[in-house]
Amino acid sequence: MNKTLRNIILIICIIFILWFIGYFLVGDFINLEFEKKKFSHIFPKILTFLAAVSIYVLFIKKKK
């Protein structure tokens, strides 16, 4: 894999993990309001999925 692409993927994964941690630690103090109520219910699930995939990419795929 290209070194530049690897660094970009690393940065994106770290951003998703930090976003996940920040949202669930201080999310109560920051009021996020969405236009559509359906999206507000699935947003935490999407964020959890992105963080899980990021952890997989960073730690499990690194063994190979």
KEKE-3310 file (N, C-alpha, C; in steps of 0.2 Angstrom, whole numbers, plus 5000, padded with zeros to 4 digits):
npx = (5004:5002:5012:5008:4994:4991:4994:4984:4972:4975:4974:4961:4954:4958:4952:4938:4938:4941:4930:4920:4923:4922:4909:4902:4906:4906:4894:4882:4882:4884:4872:4866:4856:4845:4838:4829:4820:4822:4835:4842:4840:4847:4860:4870:4872:4878:4889:4895:4897:4907:4917:4921:4924:4936:4944:4946:4953:4964:4971:4969:4971:4984:4992:4995)
npy = (4994:5011:5023:5036:5035:5026:5034:5043:5035:5031:5044:5047:5036:5038:5051:5047:5038:5047:5056:5048:5045:5058:5061:5053:5055:5069:5072:5075:5088:5095:5101:5092:5095:5088:5089:5079:5068:5054:5052:5057:5046:5036:5040:5039:5025:5024:5031:5023:5011:5016:5019:5006:5000:5008:5004:4991:4992:4999:4991:4977:4974:4978:4968:4959)
npz = (5000:4997:5005:5008:5006:5016:5027:5026:5028:5041:5048:5046:5052:5065:5068:5067:5078:5089:5087:5091:5104:5109:5107:5115:5127:5130:5124:5130:5134:5123:5112:5099:5086:5074:5058:5053:5062:5062:5058:5069:5078:5072:5071:5082:5081:5068:5070:5080:5073:5063:5071:5076:5064:5062:5072:5070:5057:5061:5071:5070:5057:5056:5060:5049)
capx = (5000:5006:5013:5003:4987:4991:4994:4977:4968:4977:4971:4953:4952:4959:4947:4932:4938:4940:4923:4916:4924:4920:4902:4899:4909:4903:4888:4876:4883:4883:4866:4865:4849:4845:4832:4825:4821:4824:4843:4844:4840:4852:4867:4874:4873:4882:4896:4898:4900:4913:4923:4922:4928:4942:4948:4948:4958:4971:4974:4968:4974:4991:4996:4997)
capy = (5000:5017:5026:5042:5032:5023:5039:5046:5031:5032:5050:5046:5032:5042:5056:5043:5036:5053:5058:5043:5046:5064:5062:5049:5058:5076:5073:5078:5095:5098:5099:5091:5094:5086:5091:5073:5064:5047:5052:5057:5040:5031:5044:5035:5018:5025:5033:5017:5007:5019:5018:4999:4998:5011:5000:4985:4994:5001:4986:4970:4973:4979:4962:4956)
capz = (5000:4996:5011:5008:5007:5023:5032:5026:5031:5048:5051:5045:5057:5072:5068:5069:5085:5093:5087:5095:5111:5111:5106:5120:5134:5131:5120:5134:5135:5117:5110:5092:5083:5067:5054:5053:5069:5060:5058:5076:5081:5069:5071:5087:5078:5063:5073:5083:5067:5060:5076:5076:5058:5062:5077:5066:5052:5065:5076:5068:5050:5056:5061:5043)
cpx = (5004:5006:5009:4996:4986:4991:4987:4972:4969:4973:4964:4951:4953:4954:4940:4932:4938:4933:4919:4917:4921:4912:4899:4901:4906:4897:4882:4876:4883:4877:4866:4858:4849:4838:4827:4826:4823:4832:4845:4844:4846:4859:4872:4876:4878:4889:4899:4901:4906:4919:4925:4926:4935:4947:4950:4954:4965:4974:4974:4972:4981:4995:4998:5003)
cpy = (5006:5021:5032:5040:5029:5028:5043:5042:5031:5038:5050:5042:5035:5047:5052:5041:5042:5056:5054:5044:5053:5065:5058:5051:5065:5077:5076:5085:5099:5096:5098:5090:5093:5088:5085:5069:5057:5047:5053:5051:5035:5034:5040:5028:5019:5027:5027:5012:5010:5018:5011:4997:5002:5007:4994:4987:4995:4995:4979:4969:4975:4973:4958:4959)
cpz = (5000:5003:5013:5010:5014:5028:5032:5029:5039:5051:5051:5051:5064:5073:5070:5076:5090:5093:5091:5102:5113:5111:5113:5127:5135:5127:5123:5134:5129:5113:5102:5090:5076:5064:5054:5059:5068:5061:5065:5080:5079:5069:5076:5084:5072:5065:5077:5078:5064:5065:5077:5070:5059:5067:5073:5061:5056:5068:5073:5061:5050:5057:5055:5040)
residu = (MET:ASN:LYS:THR:LEU:ARG:ASN:ILE:ILE:LEU:ILE:ILE:CYS:ILE:ILE:PHE:ILE:LEU:TRP:PHE:ILE:GLY:TYR:PHE:LEU:VAL:GLY:ASP:PHE:ILE:ASN:LEU:GLU:PHE:GLU:LYS:LYS:LYS:PHE:SER:HIS:ILE:PHE:PRO:LYS:ILE:LEU:THR:PHE:LEU:ALA:ALA:VAL:SER:ILE:TYR:VAL:LEU:PHE:ILE:LYS:LYS:LYS:LYS)
# end
